[in-house]
Amino acid sequence: MGLREEILGNPDCAAALAKRDCDELARIASIGRQRLKHTAVGVGSILAVMDNGGAFLDALVAMGETDRNIHWSVVLLERGVLDLGVQKLQDQLGQMAAGMPTFAAGIEAFKALGYEPDTVTKEQVASIMFNPDGSVK
């Protein structure tokens, strides 16, 4: 779904849409929007966001003995260059969270480090919602 469809389908946008208030539409459309960002992390990042980070790191090292993808991810983590801005890594961490309930909340907090707000601008709203004369597209 594109931004235009999001705005048209959001009842919270109705009043601002009727007023052609691009600032308010952008504010509403920005709520909760996130995008991945390049974020190099290391062991300290896990320890900073997870109450049981040490145990999670031990679990990763143990899993890395039989899973080479995890092994090499741990190597990158130890070097402080594991990039949480990679969708495939986010997906793998999500699968780990589902399979490791003890660590699930911490894994989600760790994953969150790889996101930033994806703010919608009034110019974006104006260009997709209204013609230059102000009429609705």
Backbone torsions as a table, in degrees:
resi	resn	phi	psi	omega
1	MET	NA	133.9	178.9
2	GLY	-86.2	172.6	-178.4
3	LEU	-60.5	-41.4	179.9
4	ARG	-58.5	-46.2	-179.8
5	GLU	-65.9	-36.0	177.2
6	GLU	-61.4	-46.0	-179.0
7	ILE	-65.2	-47.8	-178.9
8	LEU	-64.2	-31.9	-178.0
9	GLY	-88.3	-3.6	-177.0
10	ASN	-98.9	113.0	-178.9
11	PRO	-61.3	-25.2	177.9
12	ASP	-66.8	-16.2	-178.7
13	CYS	-91.1	-9.3	-172.0
14	ALA	-55.9	-50.0	-177.6
15	ALA	-64.9	-44.4	180.0
16	ALA	-66.7	-34.9	178.0
17	LEU	-65.9	-43.1	179.0
18	ALA	-62.3	-34.2	178.8
19	LYS	-86.5	-6.4	-175.4
20	ARG	57.6	40.8	-177.8
21	ASP	-89.7	91.3	-176.2
22	CYS	-65.9	-33.8	177.3
23	ASP	-61.4	-47.6	-178.4
24	GLU	-68.7	-39.7	177.4
25	LEU	-61.9	-41.5	178.7
26	ALA	-64.6	-42.2	179.4
27	ARG	-60.7	-47.7	-179.0
28	ILE	-65.1	-44.8	-177.9
29	ALA	-66.4	-23.4	-178.9
30	SER	-79.6	-17.9	-176.2
31	ILE	-60.7	120.0	176.5
32	GLY	78.8	-3.0	-179.7
33	ARG	-75.2	132.9	177.6
34	GLN	-138.1	156.5	173.6
35	ARG	-138.6	155.0	177.3
36	LEU	-67.6	146.9	175.3
37	LYS	-135.5	149.8	176.6
38	HIS	-61.3	120.4	-179.4
39	THR	-141.2	102.1	177.0
40	ALA	-80.0	125.8	-177.7
41	VAL	-126.2	161.0	177.6
42	GLY	-135.3	-169.6	-179.2
43	VAL	-55.8	-41.1	-179.2
44	GLY	-60.5	-30.8	178.5
45	SER	-64.4	-41.6	178.1
46	ILE	-66.2	-45.2	-179.6
47	LEU	-63.7	-30.7	-178.7
48	ALA	-73.5	-31.7	-174.2
49	VAL	-107.7	-12.1	-177.4
50	MET	-114.8	126.3	175.9
51	ASP	-61.2	-34.8	-179.4
52	ASN	-110.3	38.0	-176.4
53	GLY	-60.1	-39.3	179.4
54	GLY	-61.7	-43.9	178.6
55	ALA	-65.7	-37.0	177.5
56	PHE	-65.1	-43.3	177.4
57	LEU	-60.7	-42.1	176.9
58	ASP	-60.6	-40.7	178.9
59	ALA	-64.6	-40.5	177.8
60	LEU	-62.2	-45.2	179.7
61	VAL	-60.6	-43.6	179.1
62	ALA	-63.3	-43.7	178.8
63	MET	-66.1	-32.6	-179.9
64	GLY	-65.1	-18.2	177.5
65	GLU	-67.3	-26.6	-179.4
66	THR	-116.5	-15.9	-179.8
67	ASP	-117.7	108.2	-174.3
68	ARG	-66.6	-30.7	177.1
69	ASN	-63.3	-41.9	177.8
70	ILE	-68.9	-40.3	177.8
71	HIS	-53.8	-49.6	-176.8
72	TRP	-73.4	-28.3	173.5
73	SER	-65.3	-38.9	177.2
74	VAL	-64.1	-39.3	177.3
75	VAL	-58.7	-47.1	178.8
76	LEU	-63.3	-39.3	178.4
77	LEU	-62.2	-43.8	179.1
78	GLU	-63.1	-30.4	179.5
79	ARG	-85.8	-8.0	-180.0
80	GLY	76.6	25.8	-177.0
81	VAL	-125.3	14.1	175.7
82	LEU	-69.9	125.7	-173.0
83	ASP	-98.0	108.1	178.6
84	LEU	-74.2	-3.7	178.5
85	GLY	-86.1	9.3	179.9
86	VAL	-98.6	122.4	-176.1
87	GLN	-58.2	-41.4	-178.8
88	LYS	-60.7	-40.2	177.7
89	LEU	-66.2	-41.9	176.5
90	GLN	-57.8	-43.1	179.3
91	ASP	-63.5	-43.4	-179.9
92	GLN	-64.6	-40.6	177.0
93	LEU	-64.3	-37.1	176.0
94	GLY	-62.0	-39.8	177.1
95	GLN	-66.4	-38.9	177.2
96	MET	-62.3	-43.7	-179.5
97	ALA	-59.8	-41.2	180.0
98	ALA	-66.6	-34.3	-177.5
99	GLY	-91.5	-7.0	-177.1
100	MET	-132.1	73.7	-173.7
101	PRO	-56.6	-29.2	179.1
102	THR	-61.2	-31.4	-176.0
103	PHE	-106.9	-0.3	-169.9
104	ALA	-55.2	-48.7	-178.1
105	ALA	-63.6	-40.9	178.8
106	GLY	-67.1	-38.8	177.8
107	ILE	-63.2	-41.6	178.4
108	GLU	-63.1	-39.1	177.2
109	ALA	-65.3	-39.7	177.9
110	PHE	-64.0	-46.4	178.6
111	LYS	-57.6	-37.7	-176.2
112	ALA	-60.7	-24.1	178.1
113	LEU	-62.0	-21.5	-177.6
114	GLY	-88.7	9.0	-178.9
115	TYR	-121.5	155.6	173.8
116	GLU	-137.6	160.2	177.9
117	PRO	-60.5	142.0	176.8
118	ASP	-111.8	81.4	-173.2
119	THR	-75.2	132.5	175.6
120	VAL	-89.5	135.7	179.4
121	THR	-96.6	159.3	177.2
122	LYS	-64.0	-30.0	177.9
123	GLU	-66.8	-39.2	176.4
124	GLN	-62.3	-45.3	-180.0
125	VAL	-60.8	-48.9	-177.9
126	ALA	-58.8	-41.8	-175.6
127	SER	-70.3	-29.1	-178.7
128	ILE	-96.8	-17.4	-174.5
129	MET	-105.1	-29.2	-170.1
130	PHE	-132.1	146.5	172.7
131	ASN	-75.4	164.3	179.4
132	PRO	-56.1	-28.5	179.7
133	ASP	-82.8	0.8	177.7
134	GLY	95.4	-8.6	179.0
135	SER	-74.2	153.3	179.8
136	VAL	-70.2	135.6	178.0
137	LYS	-72.6	NA	NA
